[in-house]
């Protein structure tokens, strides 16, 4: 077994009857591992997280030992040629007002004007780190840690689909309505979920996104 496989093996653990977990250095590394494993076509499910990758195998036809050996071989294989970068997804956002009930409070916490907060959020391209929390909820990294706010002390029982929140140096987008504790600064009209899509969610780990202010502050 190669040194790379041995190193990966040290970070490979069994976390269920049909599930392995691989430790990654960060979200981007987790996405590269996941892409590599998906291309083998062997695994039932490969899900990258912030710093791990969950890999589900067919326990009805493969033992832990056999699956582990195959996983180590796949991890030790030479890296694939990088795929062409997907198009950046532009996400229009109505900031503030009824669309962003926490917008003013976030401005106060960060000591920014409303226009300055919008400029901060729309000034660059970001990347989706992972989906989780609720189905399709996108964790999008890259916000300046110096401009970070905490989650709400008391989560809301209902947050509308398309709501855009920020917390702990990340942006979060609610693909579906439901409870949530992220300070909501705006909402997008771009659908994040459609049951007829395959997969049904617009965003995915590794997707490039850019926020665009939609007609200024909401009323």
N, C-alpha and C positions, 0 to 999 in steps of 0.2 A: 504494500500500500504506500502511496506517495506521502511525502511530508505534509502536503496540503491536505490530503484526506485525513491524516492523523490529527492535524490541527483542527479541522472541521469536526472530526469525531469527538474531540474533547469538549466541543460546544454543542454536541448533539445529545438530546435526552428524550426519553419516552415519557409522554404526559397523558397517555390514554391507551385503551386497547388497540386503537388503530391510528394513533397520532404521535408524531415526533415534533420536537421544537428545536430550532437551530438558532443560536445566538448570532446576531449581526452587530456591527459597530454603530450603525445608525439606520435611519429609514431608507436612505438611498442604497446602502449596501443590502438591506433586506429585500428591496425591490429587484436588485440585480440577481440575487440568489433565487428569488421566486421566478423570475423570467427564465433563468437557466433551467430550473427544474420543470417548469411547465412545458418547455420545448421538448422534453423527453417523452411526454405523453403517457408516462407511467403512473402518475399520482392522481388520486381521486380529487384532491383539493390542495391547493397551495395558497396560503394567505399570509402576505407580508404585514408586519406590524411596525412599531417604531424602532425596535431593536431586536426583533425575533421574526422567525418565519415558521408558521405551523404547516406541517405536511401530513395529510391524511392518506393512508394506503388501504388497499383492499385486504382486510384481515381475514376474509373468508377464503382467500386463495394464496396468502403469503404470511409467513411467520414474522415476528419482530426481527429475528436474526437475518432472514432473507431480505426483508425490506431495508434494514439498516445497512447491510452490505451494498445493496443497490443504490441507496442514497449516498453513501460515501463515494462510490464510483462516479456518480453523477456530479458530486461536488468537486471531485478531483480532476474531472475532465477539463481540457483547455477552455478558456472563456470564449464564448461566441463573439462574432463580430458585432459591435454595438448596432442595435436596430436604429433605423432612422427616427429621429425625434418626432413624436406626434405633434399635430398642430396645437397651438395654444388656444385654450377655451376662454373666450371673453365672457365675463359674467357681469351684466349690468346690475347695479345696486342702487336702490332708493335709500339714501342715508337719512337718519333722524326722523322726527315726528312719529306718527303711528307705526311706521315701518321699522323704526329703530328706537324703541322706548328707553334704551340705556345710553343713547348717543350723547346727550348733554352731560350725563354723569361721568362717562368715560372721558369726555373733553376736560371736565373739571379735574379728574384724577391725574390726567396726563399734562394738565396746564397747556392745552392746545385750543385754538379756535376750531370751530366746526370745519371750516375750509382746510385748515392745516391737518386735521385728522383724516379728512377725505383724501387730501394730497398724499399723506403717508400711506394710506391703504391702496391707492391706485397708481403709485409711482413706479412699481416694478412688477415683474413676473414672479409668481410663486409656484410651488409644486405640492401636490397632495401627498402627504406622508402615509396615510392609511385611512380606511373606513372602519367605523366602529361606533360604540356607545349605543346608538340606535341604528336600524338598517339604513345604509347609505349615508350616514352622517360622515362628512369629510373633515378630517384633520389636515389643515394646510399650514405647513411650517414657513419660517422665513421672516416673521415680523421682528423688528428690532426689540431685543430683550429689554432695552432701556425704556421702551414704551409699552410696558406690560401691565395688565390689570388682572386682578384676581377674579375667580368665578363668583357668582352671586352667593351671598350668605344663605339665602332661602331660594331654592330653585323654583321656577315657575311650573305650575301644573300643566300649562299648555303653551307651546311655542309654535307659531305657524310654519308650514312648509316653506322653504326658501329663505328663512331667516338667516342672517349672517351675524355671527357673534365673534368676539375676540377675547382671548384669555391666555395668559402665560406664554406670550410670544407666538401664538398661533391664531389662525382664523378657523372658525368652525361653521359649516353650512348644514342646516337641517334639511335633509331630503324629504322627510315626512313630518307631519305635525305630531307633537307629543310634548312630554315634559322636558325641561332642560334648565341648566344653571349658568349658561354662558351669557355675559352681557351682550345684548343684541343691539347692534349699531345700524342695521339696515335690513333690507329684504330684496331678493332678486325675483324678477318675473320669469326668469329662465327656468323651465321645468327641470327638476333634478331627478324625477322619478316618472316612469311610465311603464305600466305592467306589460305593454306590448313590446317593449324593448328587450333585447337579449345581449348583455345583462340589463336589468330594469333600471339601473342607476346611471346617470350621465357621467359622474365623476368616478375615478378609480385611482388606486395607489400609483403614483408616478405621473399622473396627469399634470400638465402645465396649465396654469390658470392666470388670468389677469382681470382684476376688478376694474369696472368702468362706472363712473358716476352717472346715474340716470336722471337727467333734468334737475340737478341740484338737490337741495334738501327737501325731504318729504314734508307734507303738512299734516 
